[in-house]
Amino acid sequence: MTHAQTASELRSFDPATGEVIGSVELTTPEALDAAVARARKAFASEWARDARLRADVLNRWADALAAAAQDTSSLLLRETGKVRAETDLEVAMSIDALRFNAGIARHVDGNGGALPDGSIAYVERQPIGVSGLIVPWNWPVFLLMRDLAPALAAGVTAVIKPAPQTPLATRHVVEVGREAGLPEGVLEVVYGGAEVGRGVVTHPDVRAVAFTGSTEVGKEVMRTAAADLTRVLLELGGKGVSVVFADADVDAALEACARNAFLTSGQMCMANTRILVERSAFESVRDAVVERVRQLRVGDPRSPDTDLGPLISQQHCERVMGYIDLARRRGCIQVGGERIEGDGNGAFLAPAVICGEHLDEPLVTEEIFGPVVSVEPFSDERSAVAMANASPYGLASAVWTADVDLAWRVARGIDAGTVWVNRYNRMFPEIPSGGFKQSGIGRTRGLEGLRQFSEIKHINWALSPAPG
Ligand code: NAD
């Protein structure tokens, strides 16, 4: 049980002030069983067979969410402490995920043909069954929709568990969906922390689990899912890195790197946490990053002047401070890293830049998940790729250069699910994304996203020989 949890309810806090903003009922094991049973019953209905119905419902949900965009964005701001530009973007991306997947719901995915023994092979994809979706708090509505929209498009029914920090935004978007026509049992919500999450993963009637969260918990999810061979889709931590060559449009690189280092106050799996700079440009880039970060304003996320809101909790801030203290002891902090007083009990932190060669390993290999970016020099292409690949993560990265061949070579050399060239943090519902190494297993988005929630079946048909 956490401070936010009593025996029967889960309270949600405004991270900017520490105020309680609402609560939901904690899901008991019996209520979880009942939710899975309803989802199972709904899976046996028209829902799993009628792609037009699914496309129609997803489109109506997208329309309803667009109509409720302001309220949804405000609730997200209140519950996550993110600034308005980010919560507006989160709602827009969620609507886009629903619309894209409404379109591909009707795609007929399979094939068929004659086999050498004269029989016919018919290969079709069938929805896998009741699926559990477990979501983190940083982009709670979008990360839900990113995986849920393809899951529903594929024809599964779902039991979702939001993070304990963000139950209200999730409850709200689900209500919007139900009012827009989500049939009974197609989408069930359960509330709680690790216990309830484990209950979803180990439930014998849950056939697939899509988990987005930390690598540590992702490993536990995989271990527990193994008991029943439940399929897992794991979208885990990251240590995003940009490799900036001296011939790049350095201003554009700087602008994108600094912005994407501090989105959601750095609490982003895709955050650009490291900037590797070719040695000849290192000092000027470092100074420009420091100057830019000095100008960022930290404070009340409701204010239009604010660039960075609070961290999600004091406890999380303590964890981030551990990395900042390490950097301070090593004398490599260039700017930031101080706690900032807010009006209430919010955990505000001045964005920090750490610089130098051979920074301590935890700083460049571990996910800090806070407003900290490192700037490090590299000597040549080979060492740049080696440095970019030095962490156990492989989620997001970028290469910045005007040299086309160099860009291709480096992009191919970096172990990451996404490598941008001369840009950062652009995601598309059309294109699969996910992690190499300890950043995850499986892919979301695109047709791959839908396929995660299907089983392949081969129906083999023996033809009798032609008479005569
Ligand atoms: P977390 O791993 O602590 O929790 C994620 C979810 O798992 C929550 O809903 C939590 O209640 C639940 N959970 C906790 N223990 C569980 C268990 N044993 N079994 C089942 N469920 C359990 O992560 P967080 O702090 O909410 O989010 C931050 C992390 O998420 C960061 O590591 C970040 O990189 C990662 N993340 C990844 C992506 C991506 O797409 N790759 C996106 C956003 C966040």
Boltz pocket constraint, residues with backbone or C-beta under 6 A from the ligand:
constraints:
  - pocket:
      binder: B
      contacts: [[A, 134], [A, 135], [A, 136], [A, 137], [A, 138], [A, 139], [A, 143], [A, 161], [A, 162], [A, 163], [A, 164], [A, 192], [A, 193], [A, 194], [A, 195], [A, 196], [A, 197], [A, 198], [A, 201], [A, 212], [A, 213], [A, 214], [A, 215], [A, 217], [A, 218], [A, 220], [A, 221], [A, 235], [A, 236], [A, 237], [A, 238], [A, 268], [A, 269], [A, 270], [A, 367], [A, 369], [A, 395], [A, 435], [A, 439], [A, 440]]
      max_distance: 6.0
